[in-house]
Each structure stands twice: as structure tokens, then as C-alpha cells.
Amino acid sequence: MSKTVPTSLAALAMVLSAPAAANELRDDLAADMPELMELYRDLHANPELSFEEHRTAAKLAERMRKIGFDVTEGVGRTGVVSILRNGEGPTVLLRADMDGLPVIEQTGLPYASTVTATPASGVTTGVMHACGHDTHMAGFIGAAQLLVGHKDSWRGTLVMVLQPAEELGLGALAMLEDGLYSRFPKPDYALAFHDAAAPAPAGTIGYTPGYALANVDSVDITVKGVGGHGAYPHTAIDPVVLASAIVMKLQTVVSRNSSPLDPAVITVGSFHAGAKHNIISDEAKLQLTVRSYSDESRQLLLDGIRRVARGEAITAGLPENLMPEVTVKDPHTPSTFNDPEFSEKVTAGFRQRFGENRVMEWPAVMGGEDFSQYRRAAPEDVKSMIFWISGTPQSMLDALEKDGTPLPSLHSPFWAPDADKVVAAGAEALASAAIDLMPIGEN
């Protein structure tokens, strides 16, 4: 294990002044780390795609049973719910996601994935934990072991959720629709962490009060036209030209309809039309990703997309029966909102435990995370927070500072986090936060 060493006298003082139980938690984690890293390497070498996490779920379910939890498999298809009741007190949900990505790994790690699979696209591809879910799972198991080992430090109910299909934005909803809050204890608090390719030392904890991650909408636009010969464009209505006009005009929905103080993104990721040089096709297809934070902003963007598509079609002279078809994928991934007061309460505990230099507020991002669904399903009852843990190796930070070499992002085939620091920080942060939320003296 690579232990965290405080880099300032103030941070050292905070660690030395921590309760004895806090130091015991870290000592126990240090003893567990070799086994947790062995688990991490196995998970990394054997990733599975969304809703195909059969081996992963079975392996971790068995691990949770041995630790002492009451385990239910097959929740939301491949999800696992583990319950541990330890007297009267609050209910805390801890979550880790299990799925890998259709990415061919190029990290050069000795335990790199060589797994291949054929996803719904029909294209056989490599599979990789390019988003770091393997670190999430290993840290999750580490937290479970710490909490069982320190049952005398807390009172309440633990609901530990291994979730499928985060990468599709569908796994949390599938578990909720399969009775997560009715078949099992509904949480008072929900917590998760995500590794980050951040310009900060590995093991640094980042948090964002309020909106932390965005609404994610996938939008398809089918642009109709009237096909014809490329030499005689006046006899046709060219859907390529029309779709191109729509692409350009869409940018004004953000720049001229949305407030500059309200972050929003419309990106056209795919444009397909035609099959031959000299034929004007009768159809073009656009695929968009749309990002926002509030429900109101989301609706403004989606309405704007429909308005632009229809308006440009009218300008091009298309009849009513050939108006573009705009389809918004349902369900979408809702934005993730960290309850501000709850976030400050949790991070105050982190600062005391890890030191001010390792806990910092980070700006919100336009990525998506379906952890949002756990709060959204019961916003009056569940306070939730997802936080980041930097996994960026020091060598990458040195290269960034020396010559500006960019950091590989999550989902990159080159993303290889400093896994032991992510796992250790994640396990300790989840366990310590759960203990702080279920104190014995207040139950």
C-alpha cells in the first residue's frame, strides 16, 4: 500500500489529533490493502459491459456475504444489494458501479484487459475499465470490511449497492424500478465516489456542492429531403444542406437563447447522409448530445432544438409531411445534485481526517452520472453526495507541468490511475463518512 503522507505541519497536526478510532481505521485499511489490490487487478483484467456484469456481480456478492452482509443478487438485472443492520439509527446507502466500456485497452499494464465482447452496436470490440469503476468496486469492498470491523463505532443500517450499467445511464433506474426503495430499507443518506483524471495528486478528494454533473440527453434528428441527381440540384431538396444549416443554427440555442450564466452544451456527434458522390439523398441523420443542469434549462434546449429543425426545414421549402423528426431518448440521465449542507457536513469530516490540503472544492462538470437517480427518486427523504478522488499518477502530473503533456481523460484507452491511492482514499472516505453519519451517541 502507498500510504498518504501529510505535506504540511497543519495537516500532520490534524492527523495526530484525530480520535484513536480514526487511526485504527487507517491501520486496518493498510492491512487490507494487499488483498484489495489483488481484487482490483482481477476486476481490471476481467471487465464486463453494461448489464452483462454477471461474473463481477457474483464475485462481489460472495465477497459481501463472507464479510457478513445479507445479500440479494439480480436487482435491476445484474445489481447487488447488501444489507447490514447494526441497531437503531439512520440508513446510509453506499454505491459503486460495476460496468466497463467498449474500449481497447492500451495502458501496457501487466494485468491489462484482453477481454472482447459484442455490444448492442454489433461491432466486436475490446472491453476496458476505462472509467475506473474497478477502483470504485475495490474501494467499496474495503469500506464494507472497515465498517464491519468497526461496528462498535456506529449504529444504523448499511445499504451497500453494486450497480450495473452506469455507462448507459440506466442501472440506477433499473434498480429503483426493481424495488430498491421498497424491498430494502430506504436511505436517509446516499454516498458514492468517482475517480478523476484531475490535475491534482492521486488521493486528493474533490467535491462540488449543488449541481455537480449534468443532465445528459441523446437526441436524434432525421432530416427529410427530396432526392435527385447531383448534377441537377434544383430538381431536389438537399437534406445535406438542410441538415448542415440545422447544425450551425443549433449553436444559437446556447449562445442566444440560454443565459450565459446557465451552462449548456449542444454537440452534434454524428452526421450521416447519402451513399454516392452524384446522388442527392432523401434523408440525413444527426445525433446530438445535450447537456444542462436544471430541468428548466433542459427543457429550453430541447424545445430550441425542435424549433430550429422545423424552422430551417420551412426555410428550405419542405412541405409539412417532410418536417424533420426529432426524437429524445427516454429515459435520460438526470443531473446530479449534491445537497449543499450535507456536502459541507461530509467534507468537514474529510478535512479533519485527511487534512485541508487533500480536500478541495472543484467546479461542476458537464459529464453525466446516474447516481443522481437515488436522490431524485425521493428528494424529500434522501440527502446525497458524490465526490471525486484524483487518480492521476505523479509521472503524468510531472509531464503536464514540464511540457504541457495533456492528461488522458476518463474513457481513454490510456487511463491507468494510481489505483492503490484511489482505492485507499475511497475506502477510508466512504467508511469514515458512514460512521460520522451514524454516530452512537445521537441514536
Buried (B, 14 or more C-beta within 10 A) or exposed (E): BEEBEBEEEEBEEBBEEBEEEBEBBBEBBEEBBEEBBEBBBBBBBBBBBBBBBBBBBEBBBEBBEEBBBEBBBEBBBBBBBBBBBBEEBBBBBBBBBBBBBBBBBBBEEEEBBEBEBEBEEEEEBBBBBBBBBBBBBBBBBBBBBBBBBBBEBBBBBBBBBBBBBBBBBBBBBBBBEBEBBEEBBBBBBBBBBBBBBBEBBBBBBBBBBEBBBBBBBBBBBBBBBBBBEBEEEEEBBBBBBBBBBBBEBBEEBBEEBBEEEEBBBBEBEEBEBBEEEEEBBBBBBBBBBBBBBBEEBBEBBBEBBBBBBBBBBEEBEBEEEBBBEBEBEEEBBBBBBBBEEBBBBBBEBBBBBBBBBBBBEBEBBBBBBBBBBBBBBBEEEBBBBBBBBBBBBEEBBEBBEEEEEEBBEBBBBBBBBBBBBBBBBBBBBBBBBBBBBBBBEEE
